[in-house]
Amino acid sequence: MTSFGSLLRAHRQHARLSLPALGRRVQLDFSYLSRLERGQRDPPRRGTILALATALDLTGEETDALLVAGGQLPQALAQLGPLDTTVSQLTAILTDPAIPAADRQRFRQVVALLAAQWHGH
């Protein structure tokens, strides 16, 4: 897994923002952001990560990757809650060693087909 700091740096560089410019956008000191990027500080709280994602104009998937790298739940899972019954059932099936890997892969494909009905992927 990519570290929070290296992912933050990659997104900032892709956005062509300096540390001071990003700091101004999220009202954080650029030296703090520098320490984050270098792994000298623990990842910030969820709200700060979301503010950084907004300032960097990240997609939903990029935001989720930054959240996860920062030790947070992806947005949809955070909204549902990690104890959601359906999520628990899905993870139980996908991690059950008694179910052959090929069957778990087919299950993933079925879920993807159902999701495509509502999300158009």
N, C-alpha and C positions, 0 to 999 in steps of 0.2 A: 504494500500500500504506500502511496506517495505521502510524504509528510505534509502537514498543514503548511509549514513555512515555504517549502519548495513549490507547492501548488499555488499558494498566494502570490509568490514571486512570479511564477509563470503567467498567471492571469494578469498581474499588474503590467508585466512587460508586454504581453500581447495587447493590452489596452493602451500601450505607449504612455503610461503615466509614471512620473517620478514618485518617489516616496513622499516628498512634501505635497505634491498635488493630490495623491490619494489621501493623505492625512487631512488635508483641507476638506475634501469631500465627505469624510466620515467623522470629522472633528476629533481626530486622534493625533498625537504627536508623531512625527515621522520617525523619530528614534525608536519609539515603541514598535512601530511597524517593521522597522529594520531588524529589531531583535526578534520579532515574530518570524520573519523570513529566514533568519539565520538559526532558528530553533533554540534561541536563548530565552524564550518565554513560552509558557504553556499557551495553547490555543485560547482565544478569548471566549466569552460567553456567546450563546446562540444569537442574541440580538446584534452583537457586534459582527459576528460572521455574516448574518443576513444583510447588515448595513454595508459591509465590504462587498458582498455579492452584488448588491444593487448599484453601488458606486462603480463597480467594474463591468456592469451590464452583462452579468453572467446568465446563461440559459438556466432552465430548471434543473437539467442534469448536471451542469457545472456547479450550480449552487449546492445540490445534494452531495456531490463529490467533496466540495469544500467543507460542508457540514460534517460529513462522515470523517474526513481527515482531522477535523477538530474535535472528534469524539462525540458528536451529536447525531441524533436520528435524522434521516432524510425527511423532507417536508411532509410527504403524505403519511409516512409512518408516525411522525410526531402528531399529526392531526388525528389519526385514528387511535393512537396509543399502542404501545408495544404489547398490551394484553388483550387487544381486540380478538374476539373468538375466531373470526375467519382467518386472520393473520396467523394465529396460533395453529389452526388446523393446517394451513398451507405449509408452514415451517415444519410441523410434525411429519407431514408426508415427505417433504423434500429432504429431510434429514434422517429418515428412518432407514437404518442399515438393512432391515429385513425386506425392504422393497428393492428389487433389482434396479440398478442404475438406469437400465434401458427404460424401465417402467416409469421411473421418476422423470426421465427426459421426456417421455410421451406426455406425462402429466403437465410438465412445463409448456409443451406445445399446445395442449388443450387450453390451458389458462391464457396463453398468448392469443389464441384464436378468439376466445371469448372477449378478451380485453380489446381486441381490434374492432369488435362490433361497436363499442362505445367511444373508442379513442381514434379510430381510423388509421392505425399504424400498419 
